[in-house]
Amino acid sequence: MIKVHDKQWFIDRIGKRIYREKNICNCQVCTTVHKEGLIITDEQHANYLYDCQELDLIYYENTNRKIR
């Protein structure tokens, strides 16, 4: 899996809301983050989300725009 965003993309969004692209998982966490988003709390959280791209968890900035 190629990482869609570089680490700086996540760091630049600390304190901002991002959304997870819909994926095959329908668990409560994935569904909530897809619909309501999450706020990146700090640099450690940003690094974690950057690494999550390897699990095919892709993030974007708003609910109207999909990355792929």
C-alpha positions as CSV (number, residue, x, y, z in Angstrom):
1,M,0.0,0.0,0.0
2,I,1.3,3.4,-1.0
3,K,0.8,6.1,1.6
4,V,-1.5,8.7,0.3
5,H,-0.4,11.5,2.6
6,D,3.1,12.2,3.9
7,K,3.6,12.6,7.7
8,Q,3.6,16.4,7.4
9,W,0.1,16.4,6.0
10,F,-1.1,14.9,9.3
11,I,1.1,17.2,11.5
12,D,-0.2,20.2,9.6
13,R,-3.8,19.2,10.7
14,I,-3.2,18.9,14.4
15,G,-6.2,20.4,16.1
16,K,-8.3,20.0,13.0
17,R,-11.0,17.5,12.0
18,I,-10.3,14.8,9.4
19,Y,-12.4,12.0,8.1
20,R,-11.7,8.3,7.2
21,E,-12.6,7.1,3.8
22,K,-15.2,4.4,3.9
23,N,-13.7,0.9,3.9
24,I,-14.8,-2.7,4.2
25,C,-14.9,-2.5,8.0
26,N,-18.3,-1.6,9.4
27,C,-17.3,-1.4,13.1
28,Q,-18.5,1.5,15.2
29,V,-15.2,3.3,15.2
30,C,-14.7,3.2,11.4
31,T,-18.3,4.2,10.8
32,T,-18.1,7.1,13.3
33,V,-14.8,8.4,12.0
34,H,-16.1,8.2,8.4
35,K,-19.3,10.2,9.3
36,E,-18.2,12.5,12.1
37,G,-14.4,12.6,11.7
38,L,-11.8,12.9,14.3
39,I,-9.6,15.7,15.6
40,I,-5.8,15.1,15.5
41,T,-4.8,15.8,19.0
42,D,-1.0,16.0,18.9
43,E,2.1,14.9,16.9
44,Q,2.0,11.4,18.3
45,H,-1.6,11.0,17.1
46,A,-0.6,12.5,13.7
47,N,2.2,9.9,13.5
48,Y,-0.2,7.1,14.4
49,L,-2.7,8.1,11.7
50,Y,0.1,8.4,9.2
51,D,1.1,4.8,9.9
52,C,-2.5,3.6,9.7
53,Q,-2.4,4.2,6.0
54,E,-0.6,0.9,5.8
55,L,-3.8,-0.7,7.0
56,D,-5.7,0.9,4.1
57,L,-7.2,3.5,6.4
58,I,-7.2,6.6,4.3
59,Y,-8.1,10.1,5.6
60,Y,-9.3,13.3,3.9
61,E,-10.2,16.8,5.0
62,N,-13.9,17.0,4.4
63,T,-16.9,14.8,3.8
64,N,-17.4,15.9,0.2
65,R,-14.0,14.9,-1.2
66,K,-12.6,11.4,-1.5
67,I,-8.9,10.7,-2.2
68,R,-9.4,7.8,-4.4
